[in-house]
Amino acid sequence: QDAIDRKEKRSETFKAAVHGLEADTPALKTEELGRRAPQWVRDNLVTMCMRCKEPFNAITRRRHHCRACGYVVCARCSDYRAELQYDGNRLNRVCQECYIFLTGHTVLEDREGKHKGILEKGAAEVSSRSLLCSSLQLLDKNGKGGTRGWFVIPQDDPLVLYIYAAPQDVRAHTSIPLLGYQVKDLPQSDSRHLFQLAQSGQVYTFLADTEELKRRWMRAMALSAAGITHPEDEEEDAD
């Protein structure tokens, strides 16, 4: 119950803080699980199960929605049935966490015992407490293609850039330690807003949607690369 309460609170904070994500109704409170129909998390906001963190694919791991909390989960994590009051107490597909909360039953498998790795910080959690977060594109070495994702510099880990495939994913697919990098501006070409991180032959090229967003990212990355984690630190250095 406590875990579900924390998850739902993070979801509410994230929806209020991040622009561009529609939130017509607030996330359900813990005591409302099963009593009210949840707002489903949109499929295109996640690329992995919001419970076990395994990536989705078209054949062996497909998307399902928990009818209690609205999370996008895989078949394995939603292989449970519970009576939902808002649906006339009929049995519905729910995730493991909601099943335990709604029925009081325990399950044999315990995936919560796994050690939480450095990348296993949910995008919603870190975005709600971030120095900067938005969509960016990380270009390949040729500068023609690349990976578009959700990029975050967390407040509690301000020297690292976390890269998620989607803004509601529960695990980052990679991270870049920013300390010691140089931030380089690239001239605008074909309306593309480009900048780079460079250090000892390692170069990352980013594409922002707007020039303003590019400038914001360049400033945030430059501060992190210099080890400046608070605005007052920057003012002291200037003095």
Backbone bond lengths (Angstrom), bond angles and torsions (degrees), N, CA, C in turn:
res aa  C-N    CA-C-N  psi(-1)  N-CA   C-N-CA  omega(-1)  CA-C   N-CA-C  phi
1 Q - - - 1.456 - - 1.531 110.50 -
2 D 1.322 116.00 -42.39 1.459 120.14 -179.95 1.522 110.55 -65.25
3 A 1.345 116.55 -39.10 1.469 120.31 179.30 1.522 110.76 -64.62
4 I 1.329 116.91 -42.89 1.469 120.84 179.51 1.521 109.85 -64.21
5 D 1.340 116.90 -40.90 1.463 121.12 -179.95 1.522 111.19 -61.12
6 R 1.343 117.25 -42.78 1.461 120.88 178.90 1.524 111.01 -65.45
7 K 1.334 116.34 -41.64 1.464 120.44 -179.90 1.524 111.35 -61.78
8 E 1.325 116.04 -45.03 1.459 119.59 -177.53 1.525 111.24 -67.95
9 K 1.349 117.30 -36.23 1.456 120.82 178.85 1.525 110.40 -65.60
10 R 1.331 117.30 -40.83 1.455 120.72 177.24 1.518 111.09 -63.38
11 S 1.334 116.23 -39.04 1.457 120.28 -179.47 1.519 110.67 -63.98
12 E 1.352 116.91 -42.09 1.457 120.27 178.85 1.528 111.08 -63.08
13 T 1.333 116.73 -43.74 1.465 121.14 -179.62 1.514 110.95 -62.74
14 F 1.322 115.99 -42.00 1.466 120.40 -178.08 1.522 111.05 -65.06
15 K 1.315 117.62 -43.80 1.460 120.41 -178.28 1.529 111.23 -64.29
16 A 1.323 116.47 -33.01 1.457 119.29 -179.99 1.522 111.61 -76.90
17 A 1.349 116.93 -28.17 1.460 120.12 -171.73 1.520 113.87 -91.88
18 V 1.325 118.05 -32.72 1.463 121.15 -172.16 1.519 110.06 -96.18
19 H 1.336 116.51 123.22 1.455 120.85 -179.46 1.523 110.56 -75.40
20 G 1.326 115.45 151.59 1.453 120.49 174.66 1.509 114.55 92.86
21 L 1.349 117.85 -9.06 1.454 120.34 177.64 1.520 108.58 -102.53
22 E 1.298 115.63 126.25 1.448 119.94 -176.01 1.525 109.84 -77.93
23 A 1.317 116.73 135.66 1.456 121.79 177.62 1.520 108.25 -141.55
24 D 1.324 115.44 82.53 1.462 120.25 -175.59 1.528 111.27 -69.40
25 T 1.339 116.47 -33.07 1.452 120.58 178.73 1.513 108.52 -133.48
26 P 1.330 118.07 148.59 1.459 119.81 -179.45 1.519 112.07 -69.74
27 A 1.339 115.85 158.52 1.456 119.76 176.71 1.529 109.51 -63.99
28 L 1.335 116.04 152.72 1.452 120.19 -178.32 1.518 110.84 -71.11
29 K 1.331 115.12 141.98 1.453 119.78 171.00 1.519 108.35 -77.52
30 T 1.328 115.97 161.24 1.463 120.25 -175.82 1.518 112.06 -55.35
31 E 1.331 116.32 -44.72 1.461 119.25 -177.05 1.531 112.95 -68.77
32 E 1.342 117.06 -11.23 1.468 120.67 -179.77 1.523 112.82 -93.77
33 L 1.335 117.97 -6.67 1.458 120.87 -179.47 1.531 110.02 -58.67
34 G 1.308 115.30 125.77 1.462 120.55 -179.93 1.507 114.31 86.95
35 R 1.331 116.23 -19.53 1.459 120.09 -178.76 1.521 112.15 -94.11
36 R 1.338 115.72 -29.94 1.464 120.86 178.04 1.519 109.44 -125.06
37 A 1.328 115.67 147.16 1.464 119.69 176.82 1.529 108.83 -69.14
38 P 1.334 119.07 131.36 1.462 120.83 -178.23 1.520 111.53 -80.86
39 Q 1.326 115.94 160.55 1.463 120.46 169.00 1.519 107.03 -84.77
40 W 1.321 117.41 122.32 1.459 120.79 -176.30 1.522 110.66 -73.37
41 V 1.319 116.76 136.21 1.465 121.32 170.03 1.524 107.93 -66.52
42 R 1.325 116.94 131.94 1.463 120.20 -176.81 1.528 111.22 -66.86
43 D 1.324 115.53 140.73 1.464 120.93 -178.20 1.524 112.60 -55.61
44 N 1.349 117.35 -37.83 1.460 119.98 -174.37 1.525 113.02 -77.50
45 L 1.331 118.19 -0.21 1.455 121.09 177.58 1.523 112.84 -92.60
46 V 1.327 117.67 -5.86 1.465 120.83 -179.58 1.522 110.22 -135.05
47 T 1.317 116.18 149.48 1.465 121.02 174.00 1.515 111.04 -120.00
48 M 1.342 117.08 -0.81 1.456 121.10 -179.82 1.520 109.11 -143.37
49 C 1.325 115.23 159.64 1.462 121.34 178.85 1.521 109.89 -58.67
50 M 1.328 116.75 131.68 1.456 120.97 -177.58 1.521 113.04 -76.91
51 R 1.323 117.24 -0.70 1.464 121.30 177.01 1.528 111.69 -109.97
52 C 1.346 118.50 -57.20 1.469 120.19 -175.75 1.525 112.99 -95.19
53 K 1.357 117.42 -9.46 1.468 123.74 175.30 1.524 113.76 73.33
54 E 1.321 118.65 9.27 1.464 120.58 176.64 1.529 109.53 -77.46
55 P 1.356 117.44 138.17 1.472 119.98 -178.36 1.521 112.24 -67.63
56 F 1.331 115.59 145.89 1.458 120.83 176.93 1.530 110.26 -79.09
57 N 1.321 116.03 152.08 1.459 121.10 167.57 1.518 108.46 -145.37
58 A 1.300 116.65 169.88 1.465 121.18 -169.91 1.526 113.56 -73.73
59 I 1.333 117.77 -16.87 1.462 119.30 -171.62 1.527 112.43 -113.74
60 T 1.330 116.74 -61.03 1.461 119.51 -170.31 1.523 113.84 -92.89
61 R 1.330 118.72 -19.05 1.461 119.85 -178.59 1.525 108.68 -139.43
62 R 1.319 115.57 92.67 1.454 121.11 -175.22 1.530 110.94 -98.93
63 R 1.337 114.54 164.19 1.461 120.98 -177.52 1.531 111.19 -82.89
64 H 1.330 115.11 139.35 1.455 122.65 172.71 1.531 107.48 -138.67
65 H 1.305 116.61 158.21 1.465 120.86 177.33 1.521 109.70 -111.30
66 C 1.332 114.83 133.09 1.453 119.74 171.03 1.527 107.63 -71.90
67 R 1.322 116.56 125.98 1.472 120.39 -177.21 1.521 112.96 -76.37
68 A 1.329 117.27 -5.51 1.469 119.92 178.42 1.524 112.03 -96.45
69 C 1.354 117.15 -50.51 1.466 119.79 -176.57 1.525 113.39 -104.23
70 G 1.348 118.22 -16.52 1.457 121.36 177.94 1.518 114.57 87.20
71 Y 1.340 118.64 2.64 1.462 121.35 -179.57 1.528 111.02 -69.26
72 V 1.325 115.38 153.14 1.469 121.29 174.89 1.521 107.44 -90.30
73 V 1.315 116.56 119.06 1.466 121.30 -174.91 1.521 110.34 -134.99
74 C 1.320 115.85 162.68 1.463 120.83 178.60 1.528 109.80 -82.23
75 A 1.335 116.09 172.14 1.462 120.58 -178.04 1.521 111.27 -62.73
76 R 1.319 116.67 -38.37 1.464 120.48 -178.96 1.521 111.49 -63.11
77 C 1.324 116.64 -41.93 1.469 120.47 -177.33 1.524 112.33 -81.41
78 S 1.333 117.46 -9.79 1.469 119.52 179.38 1.526 111.27 -117.70
79 D 1.318 115.49 23.67 1.469 120.56 -178.72 1.530 110.32 -86.79
80 Y 1.331 114.97 50.84 1.462 121.18 -178.78 1.523 108.83 -138.57
81 R 1.311 115.85 154.27 1.465 120.93 179.33 1.519 109.33 -129.48
82 A 1.321 115.10 135.07 1.462 119.92 178.54 1.523 109.18 -143.14
83 E 1.336 116.42 151.41 1.455 121.03 177.60 1.529 109.39 -76.37
84 L 1.342 115.93 131.49 1.459 121.17 -179.74 1.518 109.01 -114.75
85 Q 1.317 116.19 124.78 1.462 122.03 -175.13 1.524 111.36 -61.67
86 Y 1.357 117.91 -38.54 1.462 119.63 -177.01 1.526 112.50 -68.82
87 D 1.337 117.22 -16.04 1.467 121.79 179.55 1.522 110.88 -110.53
88 G 1.323 115.73 35.05 1.462 119.85 176.95 1.507 113.92 67.12
89 N 1.346 116.62 28.90 1.467 122.81 179.45 1.523 112.90 61.24
90 R 1.338 116.59 24.98 1.463 120.10 173.78 1.520 109.90 -80.32
91 L 1.340 115.72 154.49 1.458 121.05 178.65 1.532 110.07 -72.21
92 N 1.315 116.93 132.66 1.457 122.78 179.45 1.525 109.87 -132.86
93 R 1.339 114.81 157.63 1.462 120.79 175.91 1.525 109.76 -69.32
94 V 1.324 117.39 127.34 1.460 122.07 178.70 1.525 109.13 -136.38
95 C 1.317 116.02 162.55 1.467 120.58 177.13 1.522 109.53 -80.12
96 Q 1.323 115.78 169.23 1.458 120.80 -176.09 1.517 112.29 -61.17
97 E 1.352 117.01 -43.16 1.459 120.47 -177.60 1.518 111.57 -63.29
98 C 1.358 116.08 -42.74 1.469 119.06 179.33 1.524 110.88 -70.27
99 Y 1.328 116.93 -33.71 1.468 120.54 177.50 1.530 110.42 -60.45
100 I 1.342 115.67 -45.92 1.470 119.80 179.95 1.524 110.49 -63.37
101 F 1.341 116.25 -42.34 1.461 120.11 -178.47 1.531 111.44 -66.65
102 L 1.333 117.16 -44.55 1.463 121.44 -173.54 1.524 113.04 -76.19
103 T 1.338 116.98 -32.66 1.465 119.57 -174.77 1.530 113.33 -105.02
104 G 1.332 116.52 -21.82 1.453 119.08 -176.21 1.511 113.14 79.86
105 H 1.348 116.75 1.33 1.458 120.79 179.88 1.526 110.05 -81.58
106 T 1.307 115.85 155.63 1.462 121.23 173.12 1.530 109.24 -104.05
107 V 1.311 116.73 161.43 1.463 121.45 176.99 1.516 108.31 -120.80
108 L 1.315 116.04 153.72 1.454 120.81 -175.23 1.517 111.71 -69.07
109 E 1.346 116.25 -38.87 1.456 120.06 -174.96 1.518 110.28 -82.83
110 D 1.304 117.10 135.07 1.463 122.28 179.41 1.513 109.18 -126.04
111 R 1.343 116.55 101.54 1.453 120.51 -179.65 1.526 111.21 -90.89
112 E 1.361 117.16 -5.35 1.457 119.68 -177.35 1.518 112.03 -76.17
113 G 1.347 117.06 -13.09 1.446 119.91 -177.35 1.515 113.81 -78.06
114 K 1.311 118.11 -6.85 1.457 121.18 -178.76 1.527 110.10 -68.50
115 H 1.329 115.90 144.28 1.455 120.15 176.55 1.516 110.12 -68.90
116 K 1.305 116.57 136.06 1.464 121.15 -178.70 1.516 109.41 -83.83
117 G 1.331 116.10 112.10 1.450 121.62 -177.01 1.512 111.91 -77.47
118 I 1.337 115.19 174.33 1.454 120.64 -176.35 1.520 112.22 -63.42
119 L 1.338 117.96 -29.84 1.459 120.61 -178.02 1.524 112.42 -87.52
120 E 1.329 118.19 -8.99 1.452 121.16 -173.30 1.521 112.10 -88.95
121 K 1.324 114.67 48.92 1.455 121.87 171.79 1.517 107.38 -107.28
122 G 1.326 117.71 121.10 1.450 121.02 -177.44 1.520 112.35 -62.97
123 A 1.336 115.64 141.50 1.462 120.19 -179.17 1.520 111.44 -60.44
124 A 1.342 117.06 -40.35 1.461 120.12 179.95 1.517 111.01 -62.73
125 E 1.344 115.76 -39.68 1.469 120.48 -178.69 1.520 111.23 -65.55
126 V 1.340 117.46 -49.91 1.464 119.24 -175.36 1.525 111.65 -76.38
127 S 1.338 118.06 -28.39 1.461 119.78 -179.96 1.522 111.81 -68.58
128 S 1.332 116.43 -34.00 1.462 119.65 -179.58 1.523 111.52 -71.51
129 R 1.339 117.29 -16.44 1.472 122.16 178.33 1.520 108.40 -131.82
130 S 1.328 116.45 60.43 1.462 120.25 -174.32 1.528 111.39 -120.83
131 L 1.325 114.92 156.74 1.453 120.26 171.06 1.521 110.11 -75.64
132 L 1.331 115.95 -34.52 1.464 121.53 177.10 1.513 108.37 -164.16
133 C 1.325 116.31 140.80 1.460 120.95 175.83 1.531 108.84 -151.29
134 S 1.322 115.85 141.39 1.467 121.16 176.85 1.513 108.92 -176.27
135 S 1.320 115.00 175.70 1.456 120.54 172.33 1.524 109.61 -78.19
136 L 1.325 115.93 138.55 1.455 123.41 172.94 1.519 107.86 -142.85
137 Q 1.317 115.55 169.66 1.457 119.93 172.72 1.519 108.71 -122.12
138 L 1.331 115.99 127.86 1.456 122.10 175.87 1.522 107.37 -96.05
139 L 1.327 116.64 112.04 1.454 121.34 -173.90 1.528 111.52 -79.11
140 D 1.339 115.72 155.38 1.453 119.85 176.04 1.523 109.72 -79.38
141 K 1.328 117.45 -178.26 1.459 121.67 -175.07 1.525 112.51 -63.50
142 N 1.341 116.73 -27.50 1.460 120.03 179.18 1.522 112.58 -81.52
143 G 1.330 116.69 -13.45 1.454 120.98 179.31 1.513 114.25 74.49
144 K 1.329 117.81 13.22 1.464 120.82 -177.06 1.522 112.76 -106.07
145 G 1.297 116.37 -35.31 1.463 120.52 178.85 1.509 109.20 -124.52
146 G 1.302 116.61 -169.31 1.444 119.05 178.65 1.512 112.73 155.44
147 T 1.318 115.20 -171.44 1.455 122.44 -175.30 1.515 110.75 -108.16
148 R 1.322 116.19 123.82 1.461 120.95 174.47 1.511 107.98 -96.11
149 G 1.313 115.99 134.72 1.451 119.00 -178.07 1.507 111.98 -158.41
150 W 1.332 114.86 -166.09 1.451 123.33 -178.86 1.524 107.43 -108.52
151 F 1.341 117.16 117.81 1.460 122.70 -173.19 1.531 109.35 -109.25
152 V 1.332 115.97 136.17 1.467 120.80 -174.45 1.531 110.36 -140.64
153 I 1.337 116.17 135.34 1.465 122.22 166.14 1.527 106.24 -111.11
154 P 1.343 118.80 105.82 1.463 121.10 -175.59 1.527 112.17 -72.85
155 Q 1.318 115.68 151.42 1.458 120.70 175.77 1.520 111.35 -65.47
156 D 1.333 117.50 -37.33 1.464 120.35 -176.71 1.524 112.55 -86.84
157 D 1.324 117.84 -0.45 1.460 122.23 176.85 1.529 108.19 -146.87
158 P 1.343 117.32 60.13 1.463 121.28 -165.91 1.523 115.53 -74.26
159 L 1.318 118.42 -3.01 1.458 120.72 179.86 1.519 112.12 -99.94
160 V 1.328 116.13 9.61 1.470 121.06 -177.34 1.524 110.33 -130.42
161 L 1.327 115.56 136.42 1.459 122.30 174.03 1.527 108.27 -99.26
162 Y 1.330 116.69 120.05 1.463 121.78 178.13 1.531 109.44 -98.77
163 I 1.315 116.00 138.01 1.462 121.81 -177.92 1.524 108.94 -120.08
164 Y 1.331 115.67 119.11 1.457 122.91 177.76 1.529 109.28 -110.43
165 A 1.315 116.46 152.06 1.453 119.43 176.96 1.521 111.45 -74.81
166 A 1.339 117.26 -27.23 1.459 121.87 -179.14 1.525 108.84 -150.85
167 P 1.349 118.35 154.99 1.464 121.64 -171.51 1.516 116.87 -71.27
168 Q 1.328 118.94 -7.43 1.465 120.04 176.64 1.522 111.65 -115.18
169 D 1.341 117.82 9.12 1.456 119.89 179.23 1.519 110.74 -64.23
170 V 1.326 115.66 149.94 1.456 120.73 -177.01 1.524 111.88 -99.41
171 R 1.324 116.41 5.68 1.459 119.97 178.04 1.520 109.30 -151.29
172 A 1.334 116.93 132.33 1.459 121.04 175.60 1.530 109.29 -75.73
173 H 1.346 116.76 146.34 1.464 117.92 179.01 1.515 112.16 -91.07
174 T 1.330 118.05 -14.19 1.459 120.69 174.41 1.517 109.39 -165.36
175 S 1.331 115.82 167.65 1.457 121.23 177.02 1.525 108.55 -144.37
176 I 1.342 116.03 155.07 1.460 122.01 179.32 1.530 108.20 -127.47
177 P 1.345 119.06 115.27 1.466 120.62 173.55 1.529 109.01 -67.23
178 L 1.319 117.36 123.93 1.469 121.20 -171.44 1.522 113.88 -88.56
179 L 1.319 117.93 -20.06 1.453 121.17 -173.39 1.538 111.21 -59.61
180 G 1.331 116.05 127.16 1.459 121.64 176.88 1.518 115.37 91.91
181 Y 1.328 117.78 -7.34 1.463 120.44 178.66 1.530 110.69 -78.32
182 Q 1.312 115.55 154.73 1.461 122.17 171.65 1.520 108.72 -103.45
183 V 1.321 116.13 138.15 1.463 121.57 178.28 1.525 107.86 -100.16
184 K 1.328 116.10 123.46 1.459 120.89 -175.90 1.520 110.95 -119.37
185 D 1.318 115.28 132.37 1.461 121.40 175.67 1.526 108.90 -82.53
186 L 1.326 116.67 140.64 1.460 121.71 176.07 1.522 108.56 -116.26
187 P 1.317 118.34 140.63 1.465 120.25 179.99 1.524 111.45 -60.99
188 Q 1.313 114.72 142.54 1.461 120.41 -179.93 1.519 110.06 -67.12
189 S 1.322 115.60 129.70 1.465 120.59 179.18 1.512 108.99 -135.72
190 D 1.318 115.95 129.13 1.474 121.17 179.89 1.529 111.09 54.05
191 S 1.330 115.13 41.68 1.476 121.19 178.55 1.520 112.66 61.13
192 R 1.322 117.49 24.08 1.465 121.31 178.65 1.532 108.95 -101.26
193 H 1.315 115.57 131.38 1.461 122.01 -175.53 1.534 107.60 -101.48
194 L 1.323 116.66 96.95 1.451 122.98 -170.16 1.530 112.11 -111.52
195 F 1.330 115.72 146.90 1.461 121.95 170.74 1.522 108.20 -154.02
196 Q 1.339 115.73 166.83 1.460 119.84 -173.67 1.524 112.28 -134.13
197 L 1.329 114.34 154.95 1.454 123.99 165.02 1.521 106.41 -111.53
198 A 1.333 117.93 130.46 1.462 120.68 -177.17 1.520 110.40 -138.47
199 Q 1.345 114.43 140.07 1.464 120.54 176.68 1.522 109.46 -164.81
200 S 1.324 117.14 119.95 1.471 122.99 174.15 1.528 112.91 50.65
201 G 1.305 116.06 47.17 1.460 120.19 178.14 1.520 114.92 84.50
202 Q 1.322 117.35 -11.09 1.466 121.21 176.88 1.522 108.89 -90.39
203 V 1.331 117.06 121.03 1.462 121.52 -176.68 1.531 109.58 -128.24
204 Y 1.321 115.02 130.79 1.466 122.06 172.60 1.528 107.52 -116.43
205 T 1.334 115.89 130.21 1.459 121.11 179.57 1.526 109.35 -112.41
206 F 1.342 115.89 127.75 1.465 121.63 -176.23 1.524 110.47 -115.63
207 L 1.321 114.80 149.30 1.459 122.35 176.10 1.524 108.69 -121.84
208 A 1.337 116.02 119.35 1.465 121.95 178.11 1.520 110.14 -99.27
209 D 1.328 116.23 159.30 1.464 120.29 -178.26 1.521 112.16 -75.45
210 T 1.326 117.08 -30.87 1.462 120.96 -178.18 1.530 109.57 -137.27
211 E 1.326 115.81 162.88 1.461 120.45 178.10 1.531 110.49 -67.73
212 E 1.328 116.75 -36.99 1.469 120.11 178.61 1.518 111.02 -62.83
213 L 1.343 116.95 -44.11 1.460 120.60 179.19 1.528 110.51 -64.49
214 K 1.310 116.12 -39.15 1.472 120.51 176.74 1.526 110.40 -57.99
215 R 1.335 118.06 -47.89 1.461 121.79 -178.82 1.524 111.78 -62.72
216 R 1.316 116.38 -38.89 1.465 120.30 179.08 1.532 110.67 -63.63
217 W 1.343 116.19 -42.65 1.461 119.84 179.83 1.527 110.99 -68.59
218 M 1.336 116.51 -39.54 1.462 119.31 179.77 1.530 110.34 -61.49
219 R 1.334 117.07 -42.46 1.465 120.72 -179.82 1.525 110.77 -66.80
220 A 1.339 116.98 -45.10 1.472 120.50 -178.41 1.524 110.91 -63.84
221 M 1.330 116.73 -43.03 1.463 120.00 179.65 1.523 111.62 -67.94
222 A 1.337 117.07 -38.04 1.466 120.43 179.39 1.523 110.93 -63.42
223 L 1.334 117.50 -40.98 1.461 121.11 177.75 1.523 111.18 -63.73
224 S 1.337 116.50 -44.33 1.463 120.11 179.60 1.521 110.77 -66.02
225 A 1.331 116.47 -40.56 1.465 120.34 -179.70 1.525 111.42 -63.49
226 A 1.334 116.33 -29.26 1.460 121.25 179.09 1.530 112.01 -88.48
227 G 1.322 117.21 -1.54 1.454 121.08 -179.77 1.506 114.17 80.62
228 I 1.339 117.40 13.18 1.467 122.15 178.58 1.524 108.44 -89.64
229 T 1.313 116.49 108.97 1.460 120.75 -173.47 1.517 113.61 -105.59
230 H 1.344 117.88 -7.14 1.466 121.49 178.38 1.525 109.17 -136.38
231 P 1.333 118.75 145.59 1.465 121.80 179.43 1.523 113.17 -55.67
232 E 1.349 117.46 -35.03 1.459 119.00 -179.10 1.516 111.57 -67.95
233 D 1.342 116.08 -28.49 1.464 119.62 176.05 1.516 110.48 -64.22
234 E 1.343 115.61 -40.38 1.453 120.67 -179.85 1.533 110.53 -63.86
235 E 1.363 116.62 -40.35 1.457 120.34 -178.92 1.536 110.82 -66.56
236 E 1.340 117.18 -38.33 1.448 121.03 179.25 1.531 110.77 -64.92
237 D 1.345 115.75 -41.30 1.464 119.70 179.08 1.510 111.08 -64.13
238 A 1.333 115.85 -37.24 1.460 119.66 179.73 1.521 110.98 -65.16
239 D 1.365 115.41 -37.69 1.438 119.96 177.30 1.539 111.37 -64.54
